[in-house]
Amino acid sequence: MQSLQQKASEWSGVDQNDAFAIDNTNLFEKLGLQTFVNLSTNFYNRVYDDEEEWFRSIFANSKKEDAIRNQYEFFVQRMGGPPLYSQRKGHPALIGRHRPFPVTHQAAERWLVHMKQALDSVTDIDEDSKTKMMNFFRHTAFFLVAGDELKHQNQGVPCKHGASKPAAV
């Protein structure tokens, strides 16, 4: 059985080493807080203005200002800055926090279109950082898809850790 990370790499086309190349550079120090605020603001303006109702409906129960803050605080924390997200909301637990949403392949691809456009529109982000960030975003989007599929597979299925061990011979 493939791990969620393996599925994310397969589905995203991004190798784990490339996905986590963001850990080799402190992007927060390089880009600064305002760049992440600008990226998240630009991204969610695109999301909330999306022409596809099915995609907009995913975010219908979230306030845009809250979504922007959650995202930039997570990005800052994940990319080398202070733990803003965790201080306010606890552990990011991405799969758990995205559990209420339909995180499908189609939704991931649509999310990534908006993120790529947002990255391209924020002029403070150099090409190398954009590449590293996009690889991370692409891999993470499909990690969430894999987690969503696992959620549906496990409904009503007992945890393997609760199963009996085979009798000793």
DSSP file with accessible surface (Angstrom, degrees, kcal/mol):
  #  RESIDUE AA STRUCTURE BP1 BP2  ACC     N-H-->O    O-->H-N    N-H-->O    O-->H-N    TCO  KAPPA ALPHA  PHI   PSI    X-CA   Y-CA   Z-CA
    1    1 A M              0   0  198      0, 0.0     2,-0.1     0, 0.0     0, 0.0   0.000 360.0 360.0 360.0 132.7    0.0    0.0    0.0
    2    2 A Q        -     0   0   80      1,-0.1     2,-0.1     2,-0.1     0, 0.0  -0.463 360.0-121.9 -74.6 145.5    1.3    3.4   -1.0
    3    3 A S     >  -     0   0   52     -2,-0.1     4,-2.5     1,-0.1     5,-0.2  -0.366  28.2-107.7 -76.3 165.4    1.8    6.1    1.7
    4    4 A L  H  > S+     0   0   40      1,-0.2     4,-2.6     2,-0.2     5,-0.2   0.892 122.5  53.2 -61.2 -38.1    0.0    9.4    1.3
    5    5 A Q  H  > S+     0   0   56      2,-0.2     4,-2.3     1,-0.2    -1,-0.2   0.900 108.5  49.4 -64.4 -40.3    3.4   11.0    0.4
    6    6 A Q  H  > S+     0   0   94      2,-0.2     4,-2.6     1,-0.2    -2,-0.2   0.918 112.3  47.5 -64.8 -43.2    4.0    8.4   -2.3
    7    7 A K  H  X S+     0   0   30     -4,-2.5     4,-3.1     2,-0.2     5,-0.3   0.912 110.2  53.3 -62.2 -42.7    0.5    9.0   -3.8
    8    8 A A  H  X S+     0   0    0     -4,-2.6     4,-2.4    -5,-0.2     6,-0.4   0.923 110.8  46.6 -59.4 -42.4    1.0   12.8   -3.6
    9    9 A S  H  X S+     0   0   22     -4,-2.3     4,-1.8     2,-0.2     5,-0.5   0.932 114.8  46.8 -65.5 -43.7    4.3   12.4   -5.6
   10   10 A E  H  < S+     0   0  117     -4,-2.6    -2,-0.2     1,-0.2    -1,-0.2   0.950 118.5  39.5 -63.2 -49.7    2.7   10.1   -8.1
   11   11 A W  H  < S+     0   0   62     -4,-3.1    -1,-0.2     1,-0.2    -2,-0.2   0.836 121.6  42.0 -73.3 -33.7   -0.4   12.3   -8.7
   12   12 A S  H  < S-     0   0    6     -4,-2.4    -1,-0.2    -5,-0.3    -2,-0.2   0.716  97.5-132.2 -85.2 -22.5    1.3   15.6   -8.6
   13   13 A G     <  +     0   0   69     -4,-1.8     2,-0.5    -5,-0.3    -3,-0.2   0.617  68.5 123.4  77.1  13.0    4.3   14.6  -10.6
   14   14 A V        -     0   0   10     -5,-0.5    -1,-0.2    -6,-0.4    -2,-0.2  -0.934  60.6-132.7-114.0 119.6    6.5   16.2   -8.0
   15   15 A D     >  -     0   0   85     -2,-0.5     4,-2.7     1,-0.1     3,-0.5  -0.357  23.9-116.8 -63.6 146.7    9.2   14.1   -6.3
   16   16 A Q  H  > S+     0   0   73      1,-0.2     4,-2.2     2,-0.2    -1,-0.1   0.862 115.3  56.6 -56.2 -37.9    9.3   14.4   -2.5
   17   17 A N  H  4 S+     0   0  129      1,-0.2    -1,-0.2     2,-0.2     4,-0.0   0.900 111.5  42.6 -62.0 -38.4   12.8   15.9   -2.7
   18   18 A D  H >4 S+     0   0   84     -3,-0.5     3,-1.1     1,-0.2     4,-0.2   0.878 111.5  55.4 -73.4 -37.3   11.6   18.7   -5.0
   19   19 A A  H 3< S+     0   0    0     -4,-2.7     3,-0.5     1,-0.2    -2,-0.2   0.874 114.7  38.9 -62.4 -36.9    8.4   19.2   -2.9
   20   20 A F  T >< S+     0   0   53     -4,-2.2     3,-2.0    -5,-0.2    -1,-0.2   0.214  79.2 107.3-104.9  18.8   10.4   19.8    0.3
   21   21 A A  G X   +     0   0   16     -3,-1.1     3,-1.9     1,-0.3     4,-0.3   0.717  65.6  78.5 -64.3 -17.4   13.2   21.8   -1.3
   22   22 A I  G >  S+     0   0    1     -3,-0.5     3,-0.8   110,-0.3     5,-0.4   0.746  83.6  63.8 -61.5 -20.7   11.5   24.7    0.5
   23   23 A D  G <  S+     0   0   88     -3,-2.0    -1,-0.3     1,-0.2    -2,-0.2   0.606  90.2  65.5 -79.2 -11.0   13.2   23.4    3.6
   24   24 A N  G <  S+     0   0  132     -3,-1.9     2,-0.3    -4,-0.2    -1,-0.2   0.537 107.3  39.5 -86.7  -9.0   16.7   24.1    2.1
   25   25 A T  S <  S-     0   0   41     -3,-0.8     2,-1.4    -4,-0.3     3,-0.2  -0.996  82.2-123.6-138.5 140.6   16.1   27.9    2.1
   26   26 A N     >  +     0   0   50     -2,-0.3     4,-2.0     1,-0.2    54,-0.2  -0.717  31.9 179.4 -85.2  93.1   14.4   30.1    4.6
   27   27 A L  H  > S+     0   0    0     -2,-1.4     4,-2.8    -5,-0.4     5,-0.4   0.799  76.3  59.9 -68.5 -27.2   11.8   31.6    2.3
   28   28 A F  H  > S+     0   0   45     51,-2.6     4,-2.9     2,-0.2    -1,-0.2   0.955 108.7  42.9 -64.8 -47.7   10.4   33.7    5.1
   29   29 A E  H  4 S+     0   0  155     50,-0.3    -2,-0.2     1,-0.2    -1,-0.2   0.894 118.0  47.4 -63.0 -37.9   13.7   35.5    5.7
   30   30 A K  H  < S+     0   0   99     -4,-2.0    -2,-0.2     1,-0.1    -1,-0.2   0.888 127.3  22.9 -70.6 -40.1   14.2   35.8    1.9
   31   31 A L  H  < S-     0   0   19     -4,-2.8     4,-0.4    -5,-0.1    -3,-0.2   0.749  97.6-139.7-104.1 -31.9   10.7   37.1    1.1
   32   32 A G     X  -     0   0   26     -4,-2.9     4,-1.1    -5,-0.4     3,-0.5   0.164  30.0 -75.4  86.3 158.3    9.3   38.7    4.3
   33   33 A L  H  > S+     0   0   77      1,-0.2     4,-2.2     2,-0.2     3,-0.5   0.894 123.8  58.0 -57.2 -47.4    5.9   38.6    5.9
   34   34 A Q  H  > S+     0   0  114      1,-0.2     4,-3.0     2,-0.2    -1,-0.2   0.852 100.6  57.8 -60.8 -32.1    4.2   41.1    3.5
   35   35 A T  H  > S+     0   0    7     -3,-0.5     4,-2.5    -4,-0.4    -1,-0.2   0.920 108.4  46.0 -63.3 -41.0    5.0   38.9    0.5
   36   36 A F  H  X S+     0   0    1     -4,-1.1     4,-2.5    -3,-0.5     5,-0.2   0.889 112.3  50.7 -69.8 -37.2    3.1   36.0    2.0
   37   37 A V  H  X S+     0   0   26     -4,-2.2     4,-2.5     2,-0.2     5,-0.2   0.943 112.6  47.2 -62.4 -45.5    0.2   38.3    3.0
   38   38 A N  H  X S+     0   0   58     -4,-3.0     4,-2.7    -5,-0.2     5,-0.2   0.908 111.7  50.6 -63.1 -42.5    0.1   39.6   -0.6
   39   39 A L  H  X S+     0   0    0     -4,-2.5     4,-2.8     2,-0.2    -1,-0.2   0.949 113.7  43.8 -61.2 -49.3    0.3   36.1   -2.1
   40   40 A S  H  X S+     0   0    0     -4,-2.5     4,-2.7     2,-0.2     5,-0.2   0.886 114.3  50.0 -67.1 -37.3   -2.6   34.8    0.1
   41   41 A T  H  X S+     0   0   46     -4,-2.5     4,-2.3    -5,-0.2    -1,-0.2   0.948 113.3  45.7 -64.7 -46.8   -4.7   37.9   -0.5
   42   42 A N  H  X S+     0   0   41     -4,-2.7     4,-1.8    -5,-0.2    -2,-0.2   0.931 113.9  50.4 -61.1 -45.2   -4.2   37.7   -4.3
   43   43 A F  H  X S+     0   0    0     -4,-2.8     4,-2.4    -5,-0.2    -2,-0.2   0.952 112.6  43.9 -59.0 -53.0   -4.9   33.9   -4.2
   44   44 A Y  H  X S+     0   0   26     -4,-2.7     4,-2.8     1,-0.2     5,-0.2   0.827 107.3  59.2 -71.5 -26.5   -8.2   34.2   -2.2
   45   45 A N  H  X S+     0   0   59     -4,-2.3     4,-1.0    -5,-0.2    -1,-0.2   0.923 110.5  44.6 -60.9 -40.3   -9.4   37.1   -4.3
   46   46 A R  H  < S+     0   0   76     -4,-1.8     4,-0.3    -5,-0.2    -2,-0.2   0.916 113.5  49.8 -67.6 -44.3   -9.1   34.8   -7.3
   47   47 A V  H >< S+     0   0    0     -4,-2.4     3,-1.4     1,-0.2    -2,-0.2   0.942 112.0  46.1 -61.1 -49.3  -10.7   31.9   -5.5
   48   48 A Y  H 3< S+     0   0   53     -4,-2.8    -1,-0.2     1,-0.3    -2,-0.2   0.701 116.3  46.7 -72.0 -16.4  -13.7   33.9   -4.3
   49   49 A D  T 3< S+     0   0  124     -4,-1.0    -1,-0.3    -5,-0.2    -2,-0.2   0.302  81.8 137.8-102.2   7.4  -14.1   35.4   -7.8
   50   50 A D    <   -     0   0    3     -3,-1.4     6,-0.1    -4,-0.3    -3,-0.1  -0.222  54.7-138.9 -56.7 139.3  -13.8   32.0   -9.6
   51   51 A E  S    S+     0   0  142      4,-0.0     2,-0.7     1,-0.0    -1,-0.2   0.674  82.0  88.3 -75.1 -14.9  -16.3   31.7  -12.4
   52   52 A E     >  -     0   0   78      1,-0.2     4,-2.3     2,-0.0     3,-0.5  -0.753  62.7-161.3 -89.7 114.1  -17.0   28.0  -11.4
   53   53 A E  H  > S+     0   0  119     -2,-0.7     4,-2.6     1,-0.2     5,-0.2   0.878  89.4  59.3 -60.9 -39.7  -19.7   27.8   -8.8
   54   54 A W  H  > S+     0   0   72      1,-0.2     4,-0.6     2,-0.2    -1,-0.2   0.878 110.2  43.2 -59.2 -36.6  -18.7   24.3   -7.8
   55   55 A F  H >> S+     0   0    2     -3,-0.5     3,-1.2     2,-0.2     4,-0.6   0.936 113.1  49.7 -75.8 -46.7  -15.3   25.6   -6.8
   56   56 A R  H >< S+     0   0   90     -4,-2.3     3,-1.3     1,-0.2     4,-0.3   0.871 102.6  64.0 -57.3 -36.3  -16.5   28.8   -5.1
   57   57 A S  H >< S+     0   0   53     -4,-2.6     3,-1.0     1,-0.3     4,-0.3   0.778  89.4  67.0 -63.8 -24.6  -19.0   26.7   -3.1
   58   58 A I  H << S+     0   0   21     -3,-1.2     3,-0.3    -4,-0.6    -1,-0.3   0.866 110.0  36.5 -60.7 -32.9  -16.1   24.8   -1.4
   59   59 A F  T X< S+     0   0   23     -3,-1.3     3,-2.0    -4,-0.6    -1,-0.2   0.338  85.4 108.5-101.9   5.2  -15.2   28.1    0.3
   60   60 A A  T <  S+     0   0   71     -3,-1.0    -1,-0.2    -4,-0.3    -2,-0.1   0.777  79.0  48.3 -59.8 -30.7  -18.8   29.4    0.9
   61   61 A N  T 3  S+     0   0  167     -4,-0.3     2,-0.4    -3,-0.3    -1,-0.3   0.288  99.5  83.1 -95.1  10.7  -18.8   28.8    4.6
   62   62 A S  S <  S-     0   0   41     -3,-2.0     2,-0.3     4,-0.0     3,-0.0  -0.941  79.0-124.9-114.8 137.7  -15.4   30.6    5.2
   63   63 A K     >  -     0   0  141     -2,-0.4     4,-2.4     1,-0.1     3,-0.3  -0.634  20.3-132.5 -75.6 135.7  -14.8   34.3    5.5
   64   64 A K  H  > S+     0   0   58     -2,-0.3     4,-2.7     1,-0.2     5,-0.2   0.899 106.0  53.9 -57.2 -42.4  -12.3   35.5    2.9
   65   65 A E  H  > S+     0   0  127      1,-0.2     4,-2.1     2,-0.2    -1,-0.2   0.878 110.1  47.4 -61.5 -38.7  -10.4   37.4    5.6
   66   66 A D  H  > S+     0   0   81     -3,-0.3     4,-2.9     2,-0.2    -1,-0.2   0.901 111.2  50.7 -68.3 -41.8  -10.1   34.3    7.8
   67   67 A A  H  X S+     0   0    9     -4,-2.4     4,-2.5     2,-0.2    -2,-0.2   0.919 110.5  49.8 -62.2 -43.5   -9.0   32.2    4.8
   68   68 A I  H  X S+     0   0   20     -4,-2.7     4,-2.8    -5,-0.2     5,-0.3   0.949 113.6  45.4 -59.3 -49.6   -6.3   34.7    3.9
   69   69 A R  H  X S+     0   0  107     -4,-2.1     4,-2.5     1,-0.2     5,-0.3   0.926 112.2  50.2 -63.1 -46.2   -5.0   34.9    7.4
   70   70 A N  H  X S+     0   0   42     -4,-2.9     4,-2.0     1,-0.2    -1,-0.2   0.930 114.1  46.3 -57.4 -44.1   -5.0   31.1    8.0
   71   71 A Q  H  X S+     0   0   15     -4,-2.5     4,-2.9    -5,-0.2     5,-0.2   0.957 114.2  43.5 -68.1 -49.5   -3.1   30.6    4.7
   72   72 A Y  H  X S+     0   0   48     -4,-2.8     4,-2.8     1,-0.2     5,-0.2   0.902 113.8  51.8 -68.1 -34.1   -0.4   33.3    5.1
   73   73 A E  H  X S+     0   0   11     -4,-2.5     4,-2.2    -5,-0.3    12,-0.8   0.911 112.5  46.3 -65.2 -39.8    0.2   32.3    8.7
   74   74 A F  H  X S+     0   0   25     -4,-2.0     4,-3.2    -5,-0.3     5,-0.3   0.947 113.4  48.6 -64.7 -47.4    0.6   28.7    7.7
   75   75 A F  H  X S+     0   0    8     -4,-2.9     4,-2.1     2,-0.2     6,-0.3   0.924 111.2  50.1 -58.9 -46.1    2.9   29.6    4.8
   76   76 A V  H  <>S+     0   0    0     -4,-2.8     5,-3.1    -5,-0.2    -1,-0.2   0.951 115.0  44.0 -56.6 -49.1    5.0   31.8    7.0
   77   77 A Q  H ><5S+     0   0   43     -4,-2.2     3,-1.1    -5,-0.2    -2,-0.2   0.930 115.9  46.4 -62.8 -46.1    5.4   29.1    9.6
   78   78 A R  H 3<5S+     0   0   69     -4,-3.2    -1,-0.2     1,-0.3    -2,-0.2   0.783 111.3  52.9 -71.3 -23.8    6.1   26.3    7.1
   79   79 A M  T 3<5S-     0   0    3     -4,-2.1   -51,-2.6    -5,-0.3   -52,-0.4   0.050 131.3 -76.8-108.8  28.9    8.6   28.4    5.2
   80   80 A G  T < 5S+     0   0   40     -3,-1.1    -3,-0.2     1,-0.3    -2,-0.1   0.412  92.9 112.9 105.6  -0.9   10.9   29.3    8.0
   81   81 A G  S   <S-     0   0   17     -5,-3.1    -1,-0.3    -6,-0.3   -54,-0.0  -0.178  75.3 -57.5 -93.2-171.0    9.1   32.1    9.9
   82   82 A P        -     0   0   54      0, 0.0     2,-2.5     0, 0.0     3,-0.3  -0.264  58.0-101.6 -66.2 155.9    7.6   32.3   13.4
   83   83 A P     >  +     0   0   60      0, 0.0     4,-2.4     0, 0.0     5,-0.2  -0.268  63.6 149.5 -77.5  57.6    4.8   29.8   14.3
   84   84 A L  H  >  +     0   0   45     -2,-2.5     4,-1.4   -11,-0.3     5,-0.2   0.902  69.8  47.4 -58.3 -45.0    2.0   32.2   13.8
   85   85 A Y  H  > S+     0   0   17    -12,-0.8     4,-3.3    -3,-0.3     5,-0.5   0.955 113.9  45.3 -64.0 -51.3   -0.5   29.6   12.7
   86   86 A S  H  > S+     0   0   38      1,-0.2     4,-1.8     3,-0.2    -1,-0.2   0.860 108.6  57.1 -63.9 -35.5    0.2   27.2   15.5
   87   87 A Q  H  < S+     0   0  142     -4,-2.4    -1,-0.2     1,-0.2    -2,-0.2   0.866 119.4  31.4 -63.7 -32.2    0.2   29.9   18.1
   88   88 A R  H  < S+     0   0   87     -4,-1.4    -2,-0.2    -3,-0.4    -1,-0.2   0.832 138.7  14.5 -94.0 -36.3   -3.3   30.9   17.1
   89   89 A K  H  < S-     0   0   79     -4,-3.3    -3,-0.2     1,-0.3    -2,-0.2   0.471  97.1-120.5-123.8  -4.7   -4.9   27.6   16.0
   90   90 A G  S  < S-     0   0   31     -4,-1.8    -1,-0.3    -5,-0.5    -2,-0.2  -0.444  70.5  -0.5  90.3-169.0   -2.7   24.7   17.2
   91   91 A H        -     0   0  145     -2,-0.1     0, 0.0     1,-0.1     0, 0.0  -0.247  69.2-126.6 -56.1 138.7   -1.0   22.1   15.0
   92   92 A P        +     0   0   14      0, 0.0     5,-0.3     0, 0.0    -1,-0.1   0.872  33.6 179.4 -57.8 -39.8   -1.7   22.6   11.3
   93   93 A A     >  -     0   0   47      1,-0.1     4,-2.7     3,-0.1     5,-0.3   0.887  10.8-166.9  37.7  64.0   -2.9   19.0   10.8
   94   94 A L  H  > S+     0   0   40      1,-0.2     4,-1.5     2,-0.2     5,-0.1   0.851  78.0  47.6 -54.2 -46.1   -3.7   19.7    7.1
   95   95 A I  H  > S+     0   0   38      1,-0.2     4,-0.5     2,-0.2     3,-0.3   0.950 115.0  46.3 -63.7 -45.8   -5.7   16.6    6.4
   96   96 A G  H >4 S+     0   0   41      1,-0.2     3,-0.9     2,-0.2    -2,-0.2   0.910 112.1  49.9 -62.8 -41.5   -7.9   17.1    9.5
   97   97 A R  H 3< S+     0   0   89     -4,-2.7    -1,-0.2    -5,-0.3    -2,-0.2   0.763 114.2  45.5 -70.8 -23.7   -8.4   20.8    8.9
   98   98 A H  H >< S+     0   0   65     -4,-1.5     3,-1.8    -5,-0.3    -1,-0.2   0.428  83.3 103.0 -96.6   1.5   -9.4   20.1    5.2
   99   99 A R  T << S+     0   0  129     -3,-0.9    -1,-0.2    -4,-0.5    -2,-0.1   0.853  75.1  56.0 -53.2 -40.7  -11.7   17.1    6.2
  100  100 A P  T 3  S+     0   0  102      0, 0.0    -1,-0.3     0, 0.0    -2,-0.1   0.680  99.3  76.9 -69.6 -11.7  -15.0   19.1    5.8
  101  101 A F  S <  S-     0   0   58     -3,-1.8     2,-1.4    -4,-0.0   -43,-0.1  -0.719  88.4-114.6-103.4 147.9  -14.1   20.0    2.2
  102  102 A P        -     0   0   69      0, 0.0     2,-1.4     0, 0.0     5,-0.1  -0.629  34.5-173.2 -78.1  94.7  -14.3   17.9   -1.0
  103  103 A V        +     0   0   19     -2,-1.4    45,-0.2    41,-0.2    46,-0.2  -0.681  21.2 160.2 -94.0  83.1  -10.6   17.8   -1.8
  104  104 A T     >  -     0   0   57     -2,-1.4     4,-2.7     1,-0.1     5,-0.2  -0.485  57.2-103.6 -98.2 170.6  -10.8   16.1   -5.2
  105  105 A H  H  > S+     0   0   70      1,-0.2     4,-2.5     2,-0.2     5,-0.2   0.920 124.2  50.4 -57.6 -43.6   -8.3   15.9   -8.0
  106  106 A Q  H  > S+     0   0  120      1,-0.2     4,-2.2     2,-0.2    -1,-0.2   0.914 111.2  47.2 -63.4 -43.2  -10.4   18.5   -9.9
  107  107 A A  H  > S+     0   0    7      2,-0.2     4,-2.8     1,-0.2    -1,-0.2   0.903 111.0  52.2 -66.8 -39.2  -10.5   20.8   -6.9
  108  108 A A  H  X S+     0   0    4     -4,-2.7     4,-2.6     1,-0.2    -2,-0.2   0.932 110.2  48.1 -62.1 -45.4   -6.7   20.5   -6.4
  109  109 A E  H  X S+     0   0   78     -4,-2.5     4,-1.8     2,-0.2    -1,-0.2   0.909 112.9  48.0 -62.4 -40.1   -6.0   21.3  -10.0
  110  110 A R  H  X S+     0   0   50     -4,-2.2     4,-1.8     2,-0.2    -2,-0.2   0.916 111.1  50.9 -66.9 -42.6   -8.3   24.4   -9.8
  111  111 A W  H  X S+     0   0   51     -4,-2.8     4,-2.3     1,-0.2    -2,-0.2   0.922 109.7  51.3 -57.1 -44.5   -6.7   25.5   -6.5
  112  112 A L  H  X S+     0   0    4     -4,-2.6     4,-2.8     2,-0.2     5,-0.2   0.841 103.7  57.3 -67.4 -33.1   -3.3   25.2   -8.2
  113  113 A V  H  X S+     0   0   63     -4,-1.8     4,-2.2     2,-0.2    -1,-0.2   0.951 110.8  44.1 -59.7 -47.9   -4.3   27.3  -11.2
  114  114 A H  H  X S+     0   0   10     -4,-1.8     4,-2.5     1,-0.2    -2,-0.2   0.895 113.6  50.2 -65.9 -38.6   -5.2   30.1   -8.8
  115  115 A M  H  X S+     0   0    0     -4,-2.3     4,-3.1     2,-0.2     5,-0.2   0.915 109.8  50.3 -67.9 -40.3   -2.0   29.7   -6.8
  116  116 A K  H  X S+     0   0   95     -4,-2.8     4,-2.5     1,-0.2    -2,-0.2   0.932 112.6  47.3 -62.0 -43.9    0.2   29.7   -9.9
  117  117 A Q  H  X S+     0   0   85     -4,-2.2     4,-1.4    -5,-0.2    -2,-0.2   0.907 112.9  48.9 -63.9 -40.7   -1.5   32.9  -11.1
  118  118 A A  H  X S+     0   0    0     -4,-2.5     4,-1.2     2,-0.2     3,-0.4   0.937 111.2  49.4 -65.2 -45.3   -1.1   34.5   -7.6
  119  119 A L  H >< S+     0   0    2     -4,-3.1     3,-0.6     1,-0.2     6,-0.2   0.915 111.2  50.2 -57.6 -44.3    2.5   33.5   -7.5
  120  120 A D  H 3< S+     0   0   75     -4,-2.5    -1,-0.2     1,-0.2    -2,-0.2   0.769 109.8  51.2 -67.3 -24.8    3.1   35.0  -10.9
  121  121 A S  H 3< S+     0   0   46     -4,-1.4     2,-1.0    -3,-0.4    -1,-0.2   0.653  89.1  84.1 -89.4 -15.3    1.4   38.2  -10.0
  122  122 A V    X<  -     0   0   10     -4,-1.2     3,-1.4    -3,-0.6    -1,-0.1  -0.779  62.4-167.6 -90.5 104.9    3.4   38.8   -6.8
  123  123 A T  T 3  S+     0   0  126     -2,-1.0    -1,-0.2     1,-0.3    -4,-0.0   0.635  75.3  73.0 -72.5 -13.6    6.5   40.5   -8.1
  124  124 A D  T 3  S+     0   0   96    -89,-0.1     2,-0.6    -3,-0.1    -1,-0.3   0.489  80.1  87.4 -78.8  -1.8    8.5   40.2   -4.9
  125  125 A I  S <  S-     0   0    5     -3,-1.4   -94,-0.0    -6,-0.2    -3,-0.0  -0.878  73.5-140.5-105.6 119.3    9.0   36.5   -5.4
  126  126 A D     >  -     0   0   59     -2,-0.6     4,-2.5     1,-0.1     5,-0.2  -0.254  26.8-105.6 -72.2 163.3   12.0   35.4   -7.5
  127  127 A E  H  > S+     0   0  125      1,-0.2     4,-2.5     2,-0.2     5,-0.2   0.873 118.1  52.4 -61.0 -40.6   11.8   32.5  -10.0
  128  128 A D  H  > S+     0   0   82      2,-0.2     4,-2.4     1,-0.2    -1,-0.2   0.933 112.0  45.9 -63.5 -43.5   13.7   30.0   -7.9
  129  129 A S  H  > S+     0   0    0      1,-0.2     4,-2.9     2,-0.2     5,-0.2   0.909 111.1  53.1 -65.9 -39.9   11.4   30.7   -4.9
  130  130 A K  H  X S+     0   0   22     -4,-2.5     4,-3.0     2,-0.2     5,-0.2   0.919 109.7  48.8 -59.9 -43.8    8.3   30.4   -7.1
  131  131 A T  H  X S+     0   0   74     -4,-2.5     4,-2.4     2,-0.2    -2,-0.2   0.941 113.5  45.9 -62.5 -46.9    9.5   27.1   -8.4
  132  132 A K  H  X S+     0   0   34     -4,-2.4     4,-2.1     1,-0.2  -110,-0.3   0.923 115.7  46.5 -62.0 -44.1   10.2   25.7   -4.9
  133  133 A M  H  X S+     0   0    0     -4,-2.9     4,-3.2     2,-0.2     5,-0.2   0.928 111.6  50.2 -66.3 -42.9    6.9   27.0   -3.6
  134  134 A M  H  X S+     0   0   31     -4,-3.0     4,-2.9    -5,-0.2     5,-0.2   0.899 109.6  51.4 -65.5 -37.7    4.9   25.7   -6.5
  135  135 A N  H  X S+     0   0   46     -4,-2.4     4,-2.3    -5,-0.2    -1,-0.2   0.926 112.8  46.2 -62.2 -43.3    6.4   22.2   -6.2
  136  136 A F  H  X S+     0   0    6     -4,-2.1     4,-2.9    -5,-0.2     5,-0.2   0.942 114.5  47.3 -63.1 -46.8    5.5   22.3   -2.5
  137  137 A F  H  X S+     0   0    4     -4,-3.2     4,-2.7     2,-0.2    -2,-0.2   0.914 112.7  48.9 -62.5 -43.1    2.0   23.5   -3.2
  138  138 A R  H  X S+     0   0   65     -4,-2.9     4,-1.8    -5,-0.2    -1,-0.2   0.943 114.8  44.0 -63.9 -47.4    1.4   20.9   -6.0
  139  139 A H  H  X S+     0   0    0     -4,-2.3     4,-1.9    -5,-0.2    -2,-0.2   0.932 115.1  49.1 -63.0 -44.1    2.6   18.0   -3.8
  140  140 A T  H  X S+     0   0   21     -4,-2.9     4,-2.4    -5,-0.2    -2,-0.2   0.892 106.2  56.6 -65.2 -39.2    0.7   19.2   -0.8
  141  141 A A  H  X S+     0   0    9     -4,-2.7     4,-1.6     1,-0.2    -1,-0.2   0.930 112.2  41.9 -58.1 -43.1   -2.5   19.7   -2.8
  142  142 A F  H  X S+     0   0    2     -4,-1.8     4,-2.5     2,-0.2    -1,-0.2   0.771 107.4  60.6 -81.1 -20.9   -2.3   16.0   -3.9
  143  143 A F  H  X S+     0   0   39     -4,-1.9     4,-2.3     2,-0.2    -1,-0.2   0.921 107.3  47.5 -62.9 -41.7   -1.3   14.9   -0.4
  144  144 A L  H  X S+     0   0   20     -4,-2.4     4,-2.4     2,-0.2    -2,-0.2   0.874 109.3  52.7 -67.9 -36.1   -4.7   16.4    0.7
  145  145 A V  H  X S+     0   0    0     -4,-1.6     4,-2.6     2,-0.2    -2,-0.2   0.943 109.8  48.7 -62.1 -45.4   -6.4   14.6   -2.1
  146  146 A A  H  X S+     0   0    0     -4,-2.5     4,-2.3     1,-0.2    -2,-0.2   0.906 111.5  49.9 -62.1 -40.1   -4.9   11.3   -1.0
  147  147 A G  H  X S+     0   0    3     -4,-2.3     4,-2.2     2,-0.2    -1,-0.2   0.890 109.6  51.1 -64.8 -37.8   -6.0   12.1    2.6
  148  148 A D  H  X S+     0   0   13     -4,-2.4     4,-1.8     2,-0.2    -2,-0.2   0.920 110.6  48.1 -66.7 -41.3   -9.5   12.8    1.4
  149  149 A E  H  X S+     0   0   64     -4,-2.6     4,-2.1     1,-0.2    -2,-0.2   0.904 110.4  51.8 -66.2 -37.7   -9.7    9.5   -0.5
  150  150 A L  H  X S+     0   0   49     -4,-2.3     4,-2.4     1,-0.2    -1,-0.2   0.910 105.0  56.7 -63.9 -40.1   -8.3    7.7    2.6
  151  151 A K  H  < S+     0   0   30     -4,-2.2     4,-0.5     1,-0.2    -1,-0.2   0.919 109.7  45.0 -56.3 -44.3  -11.1    9.3    4.7
  152  152 A H  H >< S+     0   0   99     -4,-1.8     3,-0.6     1,-0.2    -1,-0.2   0.865 112.5  51.0 -71.1 -34.5  -13.7    7.9    2.4
  153  153 A Q  H 3< S+     0   0   94     -4,-2.1    -1,-0.2     1,-0.2    -2,-0.2   0.855 109.7  50.9 -68.2 -35.2  -12.1    4.4    2.3
  154  154 A N  T >< S+     0   0   83     -4,-2.4     3,-2.0    -5,-0.2     2,-0.4   0.469  74.6 120.9 -86.9  -2.7  -11.9    4.2    6.1
  155  155 A Q  T <  S-     0   0  130     -3,-0.6    -3,-0.0    -4,-0.5    -4,-0.0  -0.485  94.9  -1.8 -65.6 116.0  -15.5    5.1    6.8
  156  156 A G  T 3  S+     0   0   85     -2,-0.4    -1,-0.3     1,-0.2    -2,-0.1   0.488 104.9 120.9  83.5   2.1  -16.7    2.1    8.7
  157  157 A V    <   -     0   0   82     -3,-2.0    -1,-0.2     1,-0.0     3,-0.1  -0.870  64.9-122.3-101.0 126.5  -13.4    0.2    8.5
  158  158 A P        -     0   0  114      0, 0.0     2,-0.2     0, 0.0     5,-0.1  -0.320  33.1 -98.5 -66.3 150.6  -11.8   -0.7   11.8
  159  159 A C    >   -     0   0   81      1,-0.1     3,-1.7     2,-0.0     4,-0.3  -0.452  23.3-134.2 -67.7 136.3   -8.3    0.6   12.5
  160  160 A K  G >  S+     0   0  171      1,-0.3     3,-1.1     2,-0.2    -1,-0.1   0.761 103.9  66.5 -66.0 -21.3   -5.7   -2.1   11.8
  161  161 A H  G 3  S+     0   0  162      1,-0.2    -1,-0.3     0, 0.0    -2,-0.0   0.712  98.1  53.5 -72.3 -16.3   -4.0   -1.2   15.1
  162  162 A G  G <  S+     0   0   69     -3,-1.7    -1,-0.2     2,-0.1    -2,-0.2   0.469  87.3 108.8 -92.9  -4.3   -7.1   -2.6   16.9
  163  163 A A  S <  S-     0   0   65     -3,-1.1     2,-0.1    -4,-0.3    -3,-0.0  -0.370  78.6 -99.0 -73.3 154.2   -6.9   -5.9   15.1
  164  164 A S        -     0   0  118      1,-0.1    -1,-0.1    -2,-0.1    -2,-0.1  -0.405  34.2-121.6 -70.7 145.2   -5.8   -9.1   16.9
  165  165 A K        -     0   0  190      1,-0.1     3,-0.1    -2,-0.1    -1,-0.1  -0.609  36.8 -96.6 -82.8 149.2   -2.3  -10.2   16.5
  166  166 A P        -     0   0  123      0, 0.0    -1,-0.1     0, 0.0     3,-0.1  -0.332  49.3 -95.6 -62.9 148.3   -1.8  -13.7   15.1
  167  167 A A        -     0   0   90      1,-0.1     2,-0.1    -3,-0.1    -3,-0.0  -0.337  43.1-104.7 -64.8 143.8   -1.3  -16.4   17.8
  168  168 A A              0   0  103     -3,-0.1    -1,-0.1     1,-0.1    -3,-0.0  -0.454 360.0 360.0 -69.5 143.2    2.3  -17.2   18.6
  169  169 A V              0   0  194     -2,-0.1    -1,-0.1    -3,-0.1     0, 0.0  -0.644 360.0 360.0 -95.0 360.0    3.5  -20.5   17.2
